[in-house]
Amino acid sequence: MAKLFLLLILLPINECFCLVGLIPRVLEDLSTHKDLKQFSQLLRDNENARRILRHRELTILAPTDEAFDEFRGRLDENLLLYHLLPIALAIEGLEGHAEQKQPMQSVQVQLPNLWLSMEDNLYINDAMLLKNDSNHQSRSREDDYGKLQIVHKINKVLSPMIVPMALSTSPTAYDFLAQTSTWPLVSYTLNNYYKRVIMTSSVPLYKEPVEGHTFLIPADEFRTSLEDTDITQEAIKCSIIPSVIFIHPTLRNTSFHTLSRDCEITFQDKQIESHDTLNHHLKTIKLLQANIPLKNGVAHIVEHMPGVWQTRMAPIFPQRTLWDHINNDYFLQTQTMLLQNITNVEIQNLRNDNPKNYTIFVVNDQNWQKFMEQTGQSFKYLMGMKNFEKFIMRHVTEEIYDTQRLVDVTTSLRGDTVTLGLGIEKIIAKFTNSDDGVRILWGTKLINILKRNIKCTNGIIHVIDAPFIFTNEIKDEGFNILHLWKTITKIMYR
C-alpha cells in the first residue's frame, strides 16, 4: 500500500487520474489520433468536459489541429461544449437530421442550435464533416456500464459566438438584435435596425421561425443617407431567407427566395447580390461577419440593407439563359430534372442563348411534391407517361409575357384569354390581379404566381404554385414502360 501511495505521488497528475479511472476512455482513444492533439488536450484540461465524457452518451465533433491553427476566436468552455452532442449518432444519423432539416443542440442548452445540411458533403454549421476519418466509436468507461460515444472529425472549429450566462435558453434572431453585447465576437452595432424591426411590427419574423431562417442584418456603422422610413417591413422581409444558409456549404451563384415576393439573394465569396425581380434592380452588398448560429437559423451581418433600393441602385442586365437560371435555382431542382428528360427541340433550345425568346412557367420543388402527393403517384411514374412531354410543354410559350401584359390582355374590354404551350396542344388561361399578386385561372384550377418577371437572355420566367396538369390526368392515363425505358437509358448515357 505504501508503494502504491508513493507511485501516485511521483506520477504526473493526468496519469494518476488514469490509474483511478477518472480519465474517460474516449480521451485515451482521441490521443491516438495525431491530428486531434489540440482538441484532446482542451478536453483533458476542462473539468466539466471530463465529467460529461465520463457519464454521457455523446456525439463528439472533433476539429482537427489544422482547424485550430486557422481559428482566430476565443477558446473557452462554451466553445468546447458546443462540440459535444447529447446523443450518439453515426454519419447516417447525422445525415438524417440534415435531410429533415432538424437542428441539434449541444450538451450546453443555452448555446445556439447546430444546423446540419447536405450539399456536396455533410456540414455542421459551416464545418465540413470529414467522412473518411469519422465514425470512431468509443465508450465512457471500459465496463458494461460505459455509454456509447462516436467521434467525427470536422475541418473547422465551431464557435457559438455568445456568452450564454446572459440567456436562459438558446438565443433567437430577436435575442441577437436585442442583446448584441452578449456576443463578444460580434464587432458591429445593430441598434438602428433593431428599432426599425420593432417600429414596423416585424418582431415575430425574428422570434418565431423554428424551422430555421437566414437573417441578413445591416450594421449601423455603414448607414448612409437612408431615412428610417425606407426600412419598411417589406424591405425587412427581403433580408430574410426561409432556409438556413451558412456561407461555406452554400452553392455559389445560386439564388434564394426571400420572404419578400419580389426579392432574391445570391451568395458570392465575400458579398451578396440582392435582386429586385419586379423592378429589375441589382445591388451588391459586402458581407461583414458571417455564420452567427442561432436557435432559429443563422445571421450574417452585411454592409447595407438588401431590401432598400434607393441606395446603390443599378439596372440589372440579365446574363443567364432560362436554363442557367432554372438549373442553378436551389428551389427548382425538380423542374430541372423534368426539363432534362424532354426530347422536344423547342424545350432543348431553352438551354441555349438562341434568337428565340420564351416565357416559361415553372413550379418550385415544394409545390411539385404537393401536387404529386395529391395524385398518389411518383415522379418516376410521371416521366413514364406517354403524355409526359405534352404536360411539360404546356408551361412554355414562344413569346414574351411579363405579368403586366398577361393581365392587360385578359382584362381588356374584349375579355381575351392567353394561349400558352408549345407543340400541338395549347392551353387557354386568364390572368388577374389580386391582393396576393397575380393569379391564373385555367379551367377550374386557380394557380398563383409566386415569383414573376425573372428576365433572362432568351426569355422570362414566372414561378407558380401548381403545374398546368389536372390530377385526374395523372390518375387516368396508363403507364408507358417504353417511354420510361427511353428516359432511363437517356439518363444513364448522358
C-alpha positions as CSV (number, residue, x, y, z in Angstrom):
1,M,0.0,0.0,0.0
2,A,2.8,2.4,0.8
3,K,4.5,1.6,-2.5
4,L,1.2,2.5,-4.4
5,F,0.8,5.7,-2.5
6,L,4.4,6.7,-3.3
7,L,3.8,5.8,-7.0
8,L,0.7,8.1,-7.1
9,I,2.8,11.0,-5.7
10,L,5.5,10.6,-8.3
11,L,3.3,10.2,-11.3
12,P,2.0,13.2,-13.3
13,I,-1.5,14.2,-12.3
14,N,-3.1,13.0,-15.6
15,E,-1.6,9.6,-15.2
16,C,-2.9,9.4,-11.6
17,F,-6.4,10.2,-12.9
18,C,-6.0,7.4,-15.5
19,L,-5.0,4.9,-12.7
20,V,-8.0,5.6,-10.6
21,G,-10.4,5.7,-13.6
22,L,-11.0,9.4,-13.7
23,I,-9.8,9.9,-17.3
24,P,-12.6,8.9,-19.7
25,R,-11.7,6.1,-22.2
26,V,-12.6,8.3,-25.2
27,L,-9.7,10.7,-24.2
28,E,-7.3,7.8,-24.4
29,D,-8.8,6.9,-27.8
30,L,-8.5,10.5,-29.0
31,S,-4.9,10.7,-28.0
32,T,-4.1,8.0,-30.7
33,H,-5.1,10.5,-33.4
34,K,-2.1,12.6,-34.4
35,D,-4.3,15.3,-35.9
36,L,-6.5,15.8,-32.8
37,K,-3.9,16.8,-30.2
38,Q,-5.2,20.3,-29.5
39,F,-8.9,19.2,-29.1
40,S,-7.9,16.2,-27.0
41,Q,-5.8,18.5,-24.7
42,L,-8.6,21.0,-24.3
43,L,-11.0,18.2,-23.2
44,R,-8.4,16.9,-20.7
45,D,-7.8,20.4,-19.2
46,N,-11.5,21.1,-18.7
47,E,-13.1,19.6,-15.6
48,N,-16.7,20.0,-16.8
49,A,-15.9,18.4,-20.2
50,R,-14.2,15.4,-18.4
51,R,-17.3,14.9,-16.2
52,I,-19.6,14.8,-19.2
53,L,-17.3,12.4,-21.1
54,R,-17.3,10.0,-18.1
55,H,-21.1,9.7,-17.8
56,R,-22.9,10.5,-21.0
57,E,-23.7,9.1,-24.4
58,L,-22.3,11.6,-26.9
59,T,-21.6,12.6,-30.5
60,I,-18.2,14.3,-30.4
61,L,-17.4,16.8,-33.2
62,A,-13.6,17.0,-33.2
63,P,-11.9,19.8,-35.1
64,T,-8.5,18.9,-36.5
65,D,-5.3,20.6,-35.4
66,E,-5.3,22.4,-38.8
67,A,-8.7,23.8,-38.0
68,F,-7.5,25.1,-34.6
69,D,-4.4,26.6,-36.3
70,E,-6.7,28.6,-38.6
71,F,-9.2,29.6,-35.8
72,R,-8.9,33.2,-34.5
73,G,-11.6,33.2,-31.9
74,R,-11.7,32.6,-28.2
75,L,-11.1,29.1,-26.8
76,D,-13.3,28.7,-23.8
77,E,-15.5,26.2,-22.1
78,N,-18.6,27.3,-24.1
79,L,-16.8,26.6,-27.4
80,L,-15.6,23.2,-26.2
81,L,-19.0,22.0,-25.0
82,Y,-20.6,23.2,-28.3
83,H,-18.8,20.3,-30.0
84,L,-20.5,17.7,-27.7
85,L,-24.0,16.5,-28.6
86,P,-26.0,14.5,-26.0
87,I,-26.8,11.6,-28.3
88,A,-24.5,9.1,-30.1
89,L,-25.1,9.3,-33.9
90,A,-23.2,7.7,-36.7
91,I,-22.8,9.6,-40.0
92,E,-26.1,8.1,-41.2
93,G,-27.9,9.5,-38.2
94,L,-26.4,13.0,-38.8
95,E,-27.4,12.8,-42.5
96,G,-31.0,12.0,-41.4
97,H,-31.1,15.2,-39.4
98,A,-29.7,17.1,-42.4
99,E,-32.3,15.7,-44.8
100,Q,-35.2,16.5,-42.4
101,K,-33.6,20.0,-41.7
102,Q,-33.7,19.2,-38.0
103,P,-31.3,21.3,-35.8
104,M,-29.4,19.8,-33.0
105,Q,-28.4,21.0,-29.5
106,S,-25.2,20.7,-27.7
107,V,-24.9,19.5,-24.1
108,Q,-25.0,23.2,-23.2
109,V,-28.6,24.0,-24.0
110,Q,-28.1,27.8,-23.7
111,L,-25.9,27.7,-26.7
112,P,-27.3,28.2,-30.3
113,N,-28.5,25.3,-32.3
114,L,-26.3,23.3,-34.6
115,W,-27.6,23.2,-38.2
116,L,-26.9,20.3,-40.5
117,S,-27.0,20.5,-44.2
118,M,-26.2,18.3,-47.2
119,E,-24.5,20.0,-50.1
120,D,-21.5,18.3,-51.8
121,N,-20.7,17.0,-48.3
122,L,-22.3,16.9,-44.8
123,Y,-21.9,20.2,-42.9
124,I,-22.5,21.2,-39.3
125,N,-22.9,24.9,-39.4
126,D,-20.0,26.0,-41.7
127,A,-17.8,23.0,-40.8
128,M,-17.5,20.0,-43.2
129,L,-17.5,16.5,-41.7
130,L,-14.5,14.5,-42.8
131,K,-16.4,11.3,-43.8
132,N,-13.3,9.2,-44.5
133,D,-12.0,9.7,-41.0
134,S,-15.1,9.7,-38.8
135,N,-17.5,7.2,-37.1
136,H,-14.8,6.3,-34.5
137,Q,-16.7,4.5,-31.7
138,S,-15.6,4.6,-28.1
139,R,-17.2,4.4,-24.6
140,S,-17.2,6.5,-21.5
141,R,-15.7,3.6,-19.5
142,E,-14.4,0.1,-20.0
143,D,-17.1,-2.0,-18.3
144,D,-20.7,-2.8,-19.4
145,Y,-22.0,0.5,-18.0
146,G,-20.0,2.5,-20.4
147,K,-22.0,4.9,-22.7
148,L,-21.5,4.9,-26.4
149,Q,-19.6,7.9,-27.8
150,I,-18.9,8.5,-31.5
151,V,-16.2,10.8,-32.8
152,H,-16.5,12.6,-36.1
153,K,-13.7,14.8,-37.4
154,I,-14.5,18.3,-38.9
155,N,-12.5,20.8,-40.8
156,K,-13.4,23.9,-38.8
157,V,-13.8,24.9,-35.2
158,L,-17.5,25.5,-34.3
159,S,-17.9,28.8,-32.5
160,P,-21.2,29.7,-30.6
161,M,-20.0,33.3,-30.5
162,I,-22.0,34.0,-27.3
163,V,-21.7,34.2,-23.6
164,P,-24.7,32.0,-22.6
165,M,-25.0,33.2,-18.9
166,A,-27.0,36.2,-20.1
167,L,-29.7,33.9,-21.6
168,S,-31.7,31.0,-20.1
169,T,-32.4,29.4,-23.4
170,S,-30.8,29.2,-26.9
171,P,-30.9,32.6,-28.5
172,T,-33.2,33.6,-31.4
173,A,-32.5,36.2,-34.0
174,Y,-34.6,38.6,-32.0
175,D,-32.3,37.9,-28.9
176,F,-29.4,38.6,-31.1
177,L,-30.8,42.0,-32.2
178,A,-31.9,43.0,-28.7
179,Q,-28.7,41.9,-26.9
180,T,-25.8,42.3,-29.3
181,S,-23.4,42.9,-26.4
182,T,-23.9,39.3,-25.3
183,W,-22.0,38.3,-28.5
184,P,-18.4,39.5,-27.6
185,L,-17.1,38.3,-31.0
186,V,-19.5,40.5,-32.9
187,S,-17.8,43.8,-33.6
188,Y,-20.7,45.8,-35.0
189,T,-23.7,47.6,-33.6
190,L,-27.3,46.9,-34.8
191,N,-29.4,49.3,-32.7
192,N,-30.8,51.3,-35.5
193,Y,-32.0,48.2,-37.4
194,Y,-33.4,46.7,-34.1
195,K,-35.5,49.8,-33.6
196,R,-36.9,49.5,-37.1
197,V,-37.8,45.9,-36.6
198,I,-39.9,47.0,-33.6
199,M,-41.4,50.0,-35.3
200,T,-42.5,48.0,-38.4
201,S,-44.1,45.2,-36.2
202,S,-41.6,42.8,-37.6
203,V,-40.6,41.2,-34.3
204,P,-42.4,37.9,-35.0
205,L,-40.3,37.4,-38.1
206,Y,-37.2,37.2,-35.8
207,K,-38.8,35.3,-32.9
208,E,-40.9,32.5,-34.4
209,P,-39.5,30.7,-37.4
210,V,-38.5,27.5,-35.6
211,E,-37.8,25.7,-38.9
212,G,-34.8,28.0,-39.5
213,H,-34.2,31.1,-41.5
214,T,-31.2,33.1,-42.6
215,F,-31.2,36.7,-41.4
216,L,-29.2,39.4,-43.2
217,I,-28.7,42.3,-40.8
218,P,-27.2,45.7,-41.7
219,A,-24.6,47.2,-39.4
220,D,-25.2,50.8,-38.0
221,E,-21.6,51.8,-38.8
222,F,-22.3,51.8,-42.6
223,R,-25.6,53.5,-42.5
224,T,-25.6,56.3,-45.1
225,S,-28.4,58.7,-46.1
226,L,-31.1,56.1,-45.5
227,E,-34.2,57.5,-43.8
228,D,-35.8,55.3,-41.2
229,T,-39.0,55.2,-43.3
230,D,-37.0,53.4,-46.1
231,I,-36.6,50.4,-43.8
232,T,-40.2,49.1,-44.2
233,Q,-41.5,45.6,-43.3
234,E,-41.3,44.6,-47.0
235,A,-37.6,45.7,-47.0
236,I,-37.0,43.7,-43.9
237,K,-38.7,40.6,-45.5
238,C,-36.2,41.0,-48.4
239,S,-33.4,40.4,-45.7
240,I,-34.8,37.1,-44.5
241,I,-34.4,33.8,-46.4
242,P,-36.7,31.0,-45.3
243,S,-34.0,28.4,-45.1
244,V,-30.7,28.1,-43.2
245,I,-27.7,29.2,-45.3
246,F,-24.2,29.0,-43.8
247,I,-21.8,30.6,-46.2
248,H,-19.2,27.9,-46.7
249,P,-21.5,25.0,-47.7
250,T,-23.7,27.3,-49.8
251,L,-23.8,26.7,-53.5
252,R,-22.1,29.7,-55.1
253,N,-24.1,31.7,-57.7
254,T,-27.4,30.1,-56.5
255,S,-30.4,32.3,-56.0
256,F,-32.5,32.0,-52.8
257,H,-36.0,33.4,-52.5
258,T,-36.7,35.7,-49.5
259,L,-39.8,36.4,-47.6
260,S,-40.4,39.3,-50.0
261,R,-42.2,38.1,-53.1
262,D,-40.1,40.2,-55.5
263,C,-36.6,39.8,-53.9
264,E,-33.9,37.2,-54.3
265,I,-30.4,36.8,-52.7
266,T,-27.4,35.3,-54.3
267,F,-24.3,34.5,-52.2
268,Q,-20.8,35.1,-53.5
269,D,-17.5,34.6,-51.7
270,K,-17.4,37.8,-49.6
271,Q,-20.6,39.6,-50.8
272,I,-24.2,39.0,-51.6
273,E,-26.3,40.2,-54.5
274,S,-29.8,41.5,-53.8
275,H,-32.1,41.2,-56.8
276,D,-35.4,43.1,-57.2
277,T,-37.2,40.8,-59.7
278,L,-40.1,43.2,-60.1
279,N,-38.3,46.4,-61.0
280,H,-35.1,44.7,-62.2
281,H,-32.5,46.3,-59.9
282,L,-29.4,44.6,-58.6
283,K,-27.4,45.6,-55.6
284,T,-24.1,44.1,-54.5
285,I,-23.5,44.2,-50.7
286,K,-20.4,43.3,-48.7
287,L,-20.6,40.6,-46.1
288,L,-19.0,41.9,-42.9
289,Q,-19.4,39.0,-40.5
290,A,-20.9,35.6,-41.5
291,N,-22.2,32.4,-39.8
292,I,-23.5,33.5,-36.5
293,P,-25.6,30.5,-35.3
294,L,-29.0,31.0,-33.6
295,K,-31.8,28.9,-32.3
296,N,-33.9,29.7,-35.3
297,G,-31.3,29.9,-38.0
298,V,-28.2,31.9,-38.8
299,A,-27.3,35.6,-39.0
300,H,-24.9,37.3,-41.4
301,I,-24.0,41.0,-40.8
302,V,-23.9,43.0,-44.0
303,E,-22.8,46.4,-45.0
304,H,-26.2,47.7,-46.3
305,M,-29.9,46.9,-46.3
306,P,-30.7,44.3,-49.1
307,G,-34.3,45.4,-49.5
308,V,-33.8,49.2,-49.8
309,W,-33.3,50.1,-53.4
310,Q,-32.9,53.8,-53.1
311,T,-29.2,53.4,-52.5
312,R,-26.6,51.9,-54.8
313,M,-29.5,51.1,-57.2
314,A,-28.4,49.8,-60.6
315,P,-30.4,48.3,-63.5
316,I,-29.8,44.6,-63.9
317,F,-28.8,43.3,-67.3
318,P,-29.6,39.6,-67.4
319,Q,-26.6,37.5,-68.2
320,R,-28.1,34.0,-67.8
321,T,-30.2,31.9,-70.1
322,L,-33.5,30.5,-69.0
323,W,-31.9,27.1,-68.4
324,D,-29.0,28.5,-66.4
325,H,-31.4,30.3,-64.1
326,I,-33.6,27.2,-63.6
327,N,-30.7,24.8,-63.2
328,N,-29.0,27.0,-60.6
329,D,-32.0,27.8,-58.5
330,Y,-31.9,25.8,-55.2
331,F,-35.7,25.5,-55.2
332,L,-36.3,24.5,-58.8
333,Q,-34.4,21.2,-58.8
334,T,-37.5,19.1,-59.6
335,Q,-38.3,21.3,-62.6
336,T,-34.7,20.9,-63.7
337,M,-35.0,17.1,-63.6
338,L,-38.2,17.2,-65.6
339,L,-36.8,19.5,-68.3
340,Q,-33.7,17.4,-68.6
341,N,-35.9,14.5,-69.8
342,I,-37.6,16.3,-72.6
343,T,-36.6,15.5,-76.1
344,N,-38.6,18.2,-77.9
345,V,-36.2,20.6,-79.8
346,E,-38.0,23.7,-78.6
347,I,-37.6,22.7,-74.9
348,Q,-33.9,21.9,-75.5
349,N,-33.5,25.4,-77.0
350,L,-34.2,26.8,-73.6
351,R,-30.6,25.8,-72.6
352,N,-29.1,27.9,-75.4
353,D,-28.9,31.6,-75.9
354,N,-30.6,31.4,-79.3
355,P,-32.5,34.1,-81.1
356,K,-35.9,32.8,-80.0
357,N,-37.5,34.1,-76.8
358,Y,-39.7,32.2,-74.5
359,T,-42.0,32.6,-71.5
360,I,-41.8,29.6,-69.1
361,F,-43.9,28.9,-66.0
362,V,-42.0,26.7,-63.5
363,V,-43.2,25.1,-60.3
364,N,-40.9,25.1,-57.2
365,D,-39.9,21.9,-55.5
366,Q,-42.3,22.1,-52.6
367,N,-45.4,22.5,-54.8
368,W,-44.3,19.8,-57.3
369,Q,-44.1,17.5,-54.3
370,K,-47.5,18.6,-53.0
371,F,-49.1,18.0,-56.5
372,M,-47.6,14.5,-56.8
373,E,-48.9,13.6,-53.4
374,Q,-52.3,14.6,-54.5
375,T,-52.1,12.3,-57.5
376,G,-50.8,9.4,-55.4
377,Q,-48.1,8.8,-58.0
378,S,-44.3,9.3,-58.1
379,F,-42.1,11.4,-60.4
380,K,-40.9,8.2,-61.9
381,Y,-44.5,7.4,-62.9
382,L,-45.0,10.9,-64.3
383,M,-41.9,10.7,-66.5
384,G,-43.0,7.2,-67.8
385,M,-46.3,8.5,-69.1
386,K,-46.9,8.8,-72.8
387,N,-48.2,12.4,-72.3
388,F,-45.3,13.5,-70.1
389,E,-43.7,15.8,-72.7
390,K,-47.1,17.3,-73.6
391,F,-47.7,18.1,-69.9
392,I,-44.4,19.9,-69.6
393,M,-44.7,21.8,-72.9
394,R,-47.9,23.4,-71.7
395,H,-45.7,25.6,-69.5
396,V,-43.7,27.2,-72.3
397,T,-44.8,29.7,-75.0
398,E,-42.7,31.2,-77.8
399,E,-43.5,34.8,-76.9
400,I,-42.5,37.2,-74.1
401,Y,-45.2,37.8,-71.5
402,D,-44.5,39.7,-68.3
403,T,-47.3,39.7,-65.8
404,Q,-48.4,43.2,-66.7
405,R,-49.0,42.2,-70.3
406,L,-50.7,38.9,-69.2
407,V,-53.2,40.9,-67.0
408,D,-53.7,43.6,-69.6
409,V,-54.6,41.1,-72.3
410,T,-57.1,39.1,-70.2
411,T,-58.8,42.1,-68.5
412,S,-59.3,44.1,-71.7
413,L,-62.8,45.0,-72.9
414,R,-62.9,42.0,-75.2
415,G,-62.2,39.7,-72.2
416,D,-59.4,37.9,-74.1
417,T,-57.5,34.9,-72.8
418,V,-53.9,33.9,-73.3
419,T,-52.9,30.8,-75.3
420,L,-49.9,29.0,-73.9
421,G,-47.9,25.9,-74.8
422,L,-45.6,24.6,-77.5
423,G,-46.5,21.9,-79.9
424,I,-49.9,20.7,-80.9
425,E,-51.7,21.1,-77.6
426,K,-52.3,24.6,-76.2
427,I,-54.0,25.8,-73.0
428,I,-56.1,28.8,-72.6
429,A,-55.9,30.8,-69.3
430,K,-57.0,34.1,-67.8
431,F,-54.7,36.3,-65.6
432,T,-56.0,38.6,-62.9
433,N,-54.6,40.8,-60.2
434,S,-55.4,40.1,-56.5
435,D,-54.2,41.3,-53.1
436,D,-51.7,38.4,-53.1
437,G,-50.3,39.1,-56.6
438,V,-51.2,37.7,-60.0
439,R,-53.4,34.6,-60.3
440,I,-54.1,32.3,-63.2
441,L,-57.5,30.8,-63.9
442,W,-57.1,27.7,-66.1
443,G,-60.3,25.7,-66.4
444,T,-61.4,25.0,-62.8
445,K,-57.9,25.4,-61.5
446,L,-56.6,28.6,-59.7
447,I,-52.8,29.0,-59.8
448,N,-50.8,31.7,-58.0
449,I,-47.7,33.3,-59.5
450,L,-45.1,33.3,-56.6
451,K,-42.2,34.9,-58.4
452,R,-42.8,37.0,-61.5
453,N,-40.8,38.5,-64.4
454,I,-37.4,36.9,-63.9
455,K,-35.7,38.2,-67.0
456,C,-33.1,36.1,-68.8
457,T,-31.1,36.5,-72.1
458,N,-33.7,34.4,-74.0
459,G,-36.9,35.0,-72.2
460,I,-38.7,35.4,-68.9
461,I,-39.6,33.1,-66.0
462,H,-42.6,33.0,-63.7
463,V,-42.6,30.7,-60.7
464,I,-46.1,29.2,-59.9
465,D,-47.5,27.1,-57.1
466,A,-49.1,24.3,-59.2
467,P,-48.5,22.8,-62.7
468,F,-50.8,23.1,-65.7
469,I,-51.8,19.5,-65.1
470,F,-55.1,18.2,-63.6
471,T,-54.7,15.4,-61.0
472,N,-57.1,13.1,-62.9
473,E,-54.8,13.3,-66.0
474,I,-52.1,11.5,-63.9
475,K,-54.6,9.0,-62.4
476,D,-56.4,8.1,-65.6
477,E,-53.6,7.6,-68.1
478,G,-51.8,4.3,-68.4
479,F,-48.2,3.7,-67.6
480,N,-45.9,3.7,-70.7
481,I,-43.0,1.4,-69.9
482,L,-41.3,2.0,-73.3
483,H,-41.2,5.8,-72.7
484,L,-39.8,5.2,-69.1
485,W,-37.1,2.9,-70.5
486,K,-36.1,5.5,-73.0
487,T,-35.9,8.1,-70.2
488,I,-33.8,5.9,-68.0
489,T,-31.3,5.0,-70.8
490,K,-31.0,8.7,-71.7
491,I,-30.1,9.5,-68.1
492,M,-27.6,6.6,-68.0
493,Y,-25.7,7.6,-71.1
494,R,-25.9,11.4,-70.7
